[in-house]
Amino acid sequence: MTNQPIDRFKSQVFHILSEIPKGECIAYGELAKLAGFPGYARQVGSLMKKLPKNTKLPWHRVVNAQKRISFAENTDGFLRQKEKLEKEGWIIVGNKLTINEFSNP
């Protein structure tokens, strides 16, 4: 991608990411598809990884297609994402999101 498509990609991904409600999660590939870039799941992951630690974007709501946290367990990134998801009601076993205790059945 050249600069203009890269900027459009980032802009779309960040816009959709900013709209994900508290307590919801989205897969990298799903986010890429909604942004108009199907097949760009890895690039979404790369964008999430490069966000500054103090970002206001809800990066923690992006997980892999198996509803798992992609960071290696017990790393700083894993622990930060796990803590943020648990505050939103997710129950996490190992690296897998099992249920959100705040969601409506």
C-alpha positions in Angstrom: 0.0 0.0 0.0 1.2 3.5 -0.8 0.7 6.4 1.7 -2.8 7.3 0.7 -4.2 3.8 1.0 -2.3 3.3 4.2 -3.8 6.5 5.7 -7.3 5.4 4.6 -6.8 1.9 6.1 -5.6 3.4 9.4 -8.4 6.0 9.5 -11.1 3.4 8.8 -9.7 0.9 11.3 -9.4 3.5 14.0 -12.9 4.9 13.3 -14.5 1.4 13.6 -12.4 0.6 16.6 -13.5 3.7 18.4 -17.2 2.7 17.9 -16.8 -0.8 19.5 -19.0 -0.6 22.7 -17.8 -1.4 26.1 -18.2 -5.2 26.8 -18.0 -6.1 23.1 -15.0 -7.6 21.2 -14.1 -7.9 17.6 -11.6 -10.2 15.7 -8.7 -8.7 13.8 -10.1 -10.0 10.5 -13.6 -8.8 11.2 -12.3 -5.3 11.9 -10.2 -5.3 8.7 -13.3 -6.4 6.7 -15.5 -3.7 8.3 -12.9 -1.2 7.4 -13.1 -2.2 3.8 -9.8 -4.2 3.7 -10.8 -7.9 3.9 -7.7 -10.1 4.4 -5.8 -7.5 6.3 -6.1 -9.0 9.8 -2.3 -9.1 10.3 -2.1 -5.4 9.4 -4.8 -4.6 11.9 -2.8 -6.5 14.5 0.3 -4.5 13.6 -1.6 -1.3 14.0 -2.9 -2.3 17.4 0.6 -3.3 18.5 2.0 0.1 17.5 -0.6 2.2 19.4 0.9 4.2 22.3 0.2 2.8 25.8 -1.8 5.9 26.7 -4.2 5.7 23.7 -7.8 6.3 24.3 -8.8 3.8 21.5 -10.2 0.6 22.9 -7.5 -1.7 21.4 -8.1 -4.3 24.1 -11.4 -5.1 22.5 -9.6 -6.7 19.5 -8.9 -10.4 19.8 -8.2 -13.2 17.5 -10.8 -15.2 15.6 -10.9 -17.9 18.4 -11.8 -15.2 21.0 -8.3 -15.4 22.4 -5.8 -12.7 23.5 -3.0 -12.9 21.0 -0.2 -11.7 23.3 1.8 -14.5 24.9 0.5 -15.2 28.4 1.9 -13.2 31.3 3.6 -10.6 29.1 2.9 -7.0 29.7 0.6 -6.7 26.8 -1.3 -9.8 27.8 -1.8 -8.6 31.4 -2.9 -5.1 30.3 -5.4 -6.5 27.8 -6.7 -9.1 30.3 -7.2 -6.5 33.0 -9.1 -4.1 30.7 -11.3 -6.9 29.4 -12.0 -8.2 32.9 -13.0 -4.7 34.0 -15.6 -4.9 31.2 -17.0 -8.1 32.5 -15.1 -10.7 30.5 -14.1 -14.0 32.1 -10.8 -15.2 30.7 -9.5 -18.7 31.2 -5.9 -19.0 30.0 -6.0 -16.6 27.1 -9.6 -17.4 26.0 -12.5 -15.1 26.5 -15.3 -17.3 27.8 -18.3 -15.1 28.6 -19.1 -11.6 29.5 -20.9 -11.6 32.8 -22.5 -8.2 32.0 -24.0 -9.2 28.7 -27.7 -10.0 28.3 -28.4 -13.7 27.7 
